[in-house]
Amino acid sequence: MRSQSTQNPNLKIFLEANGKRLSLTLANTRAAQALLKLLPIECRLKDYGGFEKVGPLGARLPSDDTWIEALAGDVLLYTGNQIVLMLGTNAWNYTRLGRIDDVRGLAQTLGPAGVTIKITTQYNEEVQNQRNQMFRLRANGQFPS
């Protein structure tokens, strides 16, 4: 099965690595919903073959593995308890968790060796606070519509 868009554009989370924050759109899967409930989490990933970073989630998620031709930027679940960040391509049985929205510079951000990542919803809250402030200003006539 070729990597395809099964993302839910309303479900954004954020991945932080080496001081950079990347937005990630969650897939419409049971595993992605379960991951969302675990957040925030921190994981230590190891390089595997130069085409992916893999590490334990610290929890088991529901898996619906299918044969996927994964692409750079895909975020996948492997063996029900390992998170995989794709830097290249690979075909294997995975469960889709989501996709990094902008993969430019992804390999440089994650580096050539192991990396610690943090996955959070925090940035969403910041954006929501900004939107709420804008709506309050607009309601008070202080911000043009």
C-alpha positions in Angstrom: 0.0 0.0 0.0 1.6 3.3 -1.1 1.8 6.0 1.6 -1.4 8.0 1.2 -3.2 10.8 3.0 -5.3 9.4 5.8 -4.7 12.4 7.9 -7.3 14.3 9.9 -6.4 18.0 9.2 -8.1 19.0 12.5 -5.7 17.0 14.6 -2.4 18.7 14.8 0.3 18.0 17.3 3.9 19.0 17.6 7.2 17.2 17.6 10.3 18.9 19.1 13.8 17.8 18.3 17.2 19.5 18.7 15.5 22.9 19.5 13.2 22.8 16.5 9.4 22.4 16.5 7.7 20.5 13.7 3.9 20.3 13.2 2.4 16.9 12.6 -1.0 16.0 11.4 -2.4 12.9 13.1 -3.7 10.0 11.0 -7.3 8.9 11.4 -6.4 5.6 13.2 -7.0 4.1 16.6 -3.3 4.3 17.3 -3.2 8.0 16.6 -6.1 8.6 19.0 -4.4 6.6 21.7 -1.1 8.5 21.1 -3.0 11.8 21.6 -4.1 10.6 25.0 -0.5 10.0 26.1 0.8 13.5 25.3 3.1 15.0 26.2 5.7 12.3 25.8 9.4 12.1 25.3 11.1 9.4 23.4 14.7 8.5 22.7 15.1 7.4 19.0 18.0 5.5 17.4 19.0 5.7 13.8 18.1 2.6 11.8 19.7 2.2 8.4 19.9 6.0 7.8 16.3 6.0 6.6 14.4 6.0 9.9 14.6 6.8 13.6 13.0 4.3 15.9 12.4 4.2 19.6 10.1 3.0 22.4 6.9 4.9 23.2 6.8 3.5 26.8 3.2 2.3 26.1 1.4 -0.2 23.8 -1.0 1.4 21.3 -3.7 -0.4 19.3 -2.1 -1.6 16.0 -3.8 -2.2 12.7 -0.6 -3.0 10.8 -0.8 -3.0 7.0 1.9 -3.1 4.3 2.9 0.5 3.8 5.4 2.1 1.4 6.4 4.8 3.9 7.9 8.1 2.8 10.0 10.7 4.5 7.9 12.5 7.0 5.6 9.5 7.8 5.2 8.9 11.5 4.4 5.2 12.2 3.8 2.6 14.9 5.9 -0.5 14.8 5.2 -3.6 16.9 2.6 -1.7 18.8 5.1 0.1 21.1 7.7 1.7 18.9 7.5 5.1 17.1 9.1 5.4 13.7 10.0 8.7 12.0 10.8 8.1 8.4 13.7 10.0 6.8 13.6 8.0 3.6 11.5 5.3 2.1 10.8 1.8 3.4 8.0 -0.8 2.9 6.9 -2.8 5.9 3.9 -3.6 8.1 3.2 -0.4 10.1 0.2 1.4 11.7 0.0 5.0 10.6 0.2 7.6 13.3 0.5 10.7 11.2 2.7 12.8 9.0 5.1 15.7 9.6 3.7 18.6 7.6 6.9 20.1 6.2 9.7 17.6 5.7 12.3 20.1 4.4 15.4 19.8 6.5 13.9 16.9 8.5 17.1 14.7 8.3 19.2 17.7 9.4 16.8 18.5 12.3 17.0 14.9 13.6 20.7 14.5 13.0 22.7 11.4 11.9 22.6 9.5 15.2 20.2 9.1 18.1 17.8 11.9 19.0 15.4 12.7 21.8 12.0 13.9 20.7 9.1 15.4 22.6 5.6 15.2 21.2 3.1 17.6 22.6 -0.1 19.5 21.9 1.2 22.6 23.7 1.7 24.7 20.6 -1.9 24.1 19.6 -2.9 25.7 22.9 -0.7 28.8 22.2 -2.3 29.2 18.8 -5.8 28.8 20.3 -5.0 31.4 22.9 -3.9 33.8 20.1 -7.1 33.1 18.2 -9.2 33.7 21.2 -7.4 37.0 21.9 -8.0 38.1 18.3 -11.8 37.2 18.5 -12.0 39.2 21.8 -10.4 42.2 20.2 -12.6 41.9 17.1 -15.7 41.6 19.3 -14.7 44.8 21.1 -14.1 46.6 17.8 -10.3 46.8 18.4 -9.3 44.5 15.5 -10.4 44.8 11.9 -12.4 41.9 10.5 
